[in-house]
C-alpha cells in the first residue's frame, strides 16, 4: 500500500494549500487541518472533500477530511475558511477504496510520558484488513510524539505533527496510541479505510 505525504504547512488566515501525489489504482487522500476560533468551511482540489471526525473545544478545531478516487497524479488541496493560523498535513494512501470508521477527534490532555501514553479515539472496525491511519499534533507545537505499539510512524515534521499507521489483522475494537517523551496535550484524529482488494490483509505500505 503506497503512501505519499506532502510537507506539512503552516499558513495564515484565509486560504492555505498543501500538495500530495496519488498513486495508481484506488486511493484515499486524508487531510488534517488545525484552526483556531472557527472550523474550515471546505477542502477542494477540483473535487470537494468530505469532513470526517473533528475535535472542537470552542477555541481549537482539529478536523480530518478525505477524498476517495483512483488514478495517479498530483493533488493540491485548497483549505478555505477557519480561524488562523492554519496548520495542515495530508497523505495519499493507495490500495483503499472506502472509509470504514471516521470517529470524532480527541485530546489526550497531559497524559504524561512513556509508551502508549497518548491515547486516540476508539474505533470498532467492521472488516479485517483495514488501514488504520492516525495523526497527532502537540499543543506545544514542537513536541513530536513517536508511534505507538504496533504502529509505524512517518512525518515531515512541522509543529509537532506525527502520522502513524497499521493494518488491522481482524475487525473489531482498536484504539490508536502514541508514545510521548514530554508531557503535553495532543490533538489526535484517526480513520480506518477499507482495502480495495478482498484477497487478503494488506501488508505492503510504504514505497
N, C-alpha and C positions, 0 to 999 in steps of 0.2 A: 504494500500500500504506500505509494509515494506521497510525500508531504512537501509542500513548498510554503515557506513562510517569509512574508515581507518584513522589512526593517520596521519595528515599531516607531511610531511618530508621536511627537508632542506638538500640538497646534495651539493656536489662539482661539479667539471667539469666532463663530461663524462656521465656515466650511473647511474641513480637513480631508485629505485623501491619503490612501495607502494602497500599494500595489503588490499583488501576488500573481504567480503563474500557475494556471490549472494544468494538470496532466492530461494525457489522452484517456479516453474512456469516461466512465461515470465518476463524478466528484461532488464534493461539498466544499464551499468556502464558508468558513466560520470567522466572524469578526467580533472583537470585544472592544467596547468603547466606554471610557470613563469620562463623565462630565460632572460639573458642579451646577447646582441650582435647579436645572431642568434637564430632562432626558432629550436625546437626539430625536428629531422628527422623522428621520429616514436615512437609509443607506441605499445607494444605487450605483451600478456600474454599466448602465444601459438596461439592466433588469433590477427590479425592486427586491430588496432583501426582506426576509421575514423576521420580525422581532421575536426573540425567544425569551429565556429567563432573564429577570432583572432583579438586582439588589437596589433598594431605594430606602435611604434613611431620612429623606426630606431635604438633604443638602448634597449628597453624593449619589450619582446614578452609575451603576456598573452593569451594562446591558450587553447581551450576546445577540447576534444576528446571524442568519445563514442564508445561503443560496445553493440550490441543487442544480446540476447541469451535466453536460458532457462535452468532450472535445477540448483539445489543448489550446492554450493561449493566455495572454496577459490580461489581468483584470485590475483596473484602477477603481477602487471603491471610494465614492464620494460620500462623506458623512455630513449631513446637513442638520443644523439646529443644535439645541442644547446649550447649557451654560458652559463657559470656558474656565480653565483651559481644557481642551480635549487631550486625552491620552488614548491611543488606539493601537491595536495589533490585529493581525489576521493571518490565517493559514488556509491553504487549499489542500484537500485530502483526497487522494484517488482511491477507487475501489469501493465507494459507498454511494448509495442512491436514495436514501430516505432517512429521516430523523425518527428515532425511536422515542427517546425521552429528552425533554429540554426543561429542566427544573428551574425554579427561581434561584437567583444567586444568593449567596450568604456572605456574612462577615465572620471570620474567625478572630475573635477580639482578644488580643494579648494572651494567647493560649500558652505562652512560654516557649521554650526551645526544645529541640530534640526531634527524633524520628517520628514522623506522622503526627506532629503536634498541631499542625494546621489542618483543619477538617472542613471539607467542602460539602455541597448539598448531596443528600442521599438520592439515588435513583433505583427504581425497580424495573430492570430491562425485560423485554418480552421475548427476545430471541437470543440464541447463542451466537457468539462471534461478533458482537457489537464492538465498534471502535469507540472507546471512551476517551474523550478529549476534554481537558480542563485547563483553565488559565487562572493565575493568581497575580495580584498586584498588591505590593506592600503599601500601607498608608504612609510610611516614612519616605517613600519614593527613593529607594536606593538600597533597601534591604531585600535582596533577591533570595527567595527560598530555593531549595533543591527538591527534586522529585521524591514523592512518597514511595513506600514499599510497593513493588510490583509495577511501578510506572517508569517510563523513560522521559527525561526532561529535555527540552530543546528551547532555545531562546536567542533572540538578538536583543541584548539587554538594553532597556531604557526604563529608568524609574522603577526598578524592582519587578518587572514582568517575568513570569516563567510560564511556559506551556508544558504540559505533560500528557502522555497517552499510554494506553494499554489496550490489548484485545481481550475482551472478557470471554473466557472459555465457555461459561454456562450462563444462561439467563438468570435473572434474579436481582436481589438487593446488592448495591455497590455504593460505597461512599469514598470518593476521592480524598486523598490526603497529600500534604506536602511536608517536607522536613525543613525546620527553621533553625537558623543559627543565632537569631536575635528575636527577642520578644517584641512583637509588633502586631497591629491589626492588619489582616489581609482580606481583601475582597476576592471572592472566588466564584467562578462560574464553571459549569460543566454541561456537556451534551453527549448523548450516545447516538451513534449513527449506524444504520444497518448496512451490512455488506451487500454489494451489488451482485455477488455470486452466491448461490445456495450450495456450492460444492464443499464448503467446509469453513473452518475458522481461519480468519486472516492472520498470517504470521509475519509477512514481509511488509515493513513500514517505510523505512527511510531509503531514499536513493540519492 
